[in-house]
Amino acid sequence: MKRIAVLTSGGDAPGMNAAIRAVVRTGLDKGFEVFGVRHGFAGLIAGSFVPLGARDVGGIMQRGGTILGSARSAEFRTEPGQAKAIRQLKQSGIEGLVVIGGNGSQTGSHALAEAGFPVVGVASTIDNDLCGSEITIGVDTALNIALETIDRLKVTASSHQRAFIVETMGRGSGYLALMAGIAGGAEAVVIPEFEVGPEQVAAEIRRAYDRGKPHAIVVVAEGAKWNAEALAHYVSEHEARLGFALRVTIIGYMQRGGAPTFQDRMLATRFGAAAVEQMAAGNYGVLVGLSRGEIISTPLSEVVGRVKPIDPALFELARVLSK
């Protein structure tokens, strides 16, 4: 193997650039030529490859997002699209591919691997719902941004004795909301995995005030049935009966931006380097992740089509600590 490529796909995550840097420089150290794929799987189909040297990835570790860009591709989800992508790789003499991304991205990796092309995946998603890794690139930064938001809102909430909803990202996963709620001292957490209704949330807020708390913070995931918009609408309709109003702060895409933390830079660096090591060793069709502090590889066949579940004990812990 002489030429490898690296692409980023799906939602961007803080630390992706550190992973790209590690792939490039480790690849060069192994004697590979390394190419970047512009705009994810769409760029793979278009043959949008650019050679990357050590200096091309200098000074990118501290940058959020991805220098290679990311784009969703409906065409790549089809067999003809995948076949076209493989033709583009082979015509450019590229013999291996590192895919940095989450569930959808690794589903694409698996499709290429099933077609016989050497692929190694790198676990990267702020949702932390990807099987094969205890934690994924971008999670730590996203959580710290959420915590800073909660901490700042608590100051205002206490000054005015108000209740706030903080909505995190997480369409299908409540991991960010749950962990931010625990570490941020929220009075209630609402996530897709465990349904909590508006009356339960209202009761928690009322109990918080009855216990003498000067504020109430509710952290919700955007994908929950009762997300920020739904809860705020319900409370506004029943404000006279409930006796309070809810102010809403939606963190949204801010959780993906900004400089990655030390944790994410190191995790991404270790993952990127390990992906090239796997490639050099001929261990294809795997996802590089973390387990008990050690870098591991898991067959992509055991990763795709599954979602890492939320630990119910953590949800119960959030309830207990909200008192």
Summary of the structure (lengths in Angstrom):
residues: 323
radius of gyration: 21.7
end to end distance: 58.5
largest distance: 70.2
contacts: 1241
relative contact order: 0.17
helix: 45%
strand: 19%
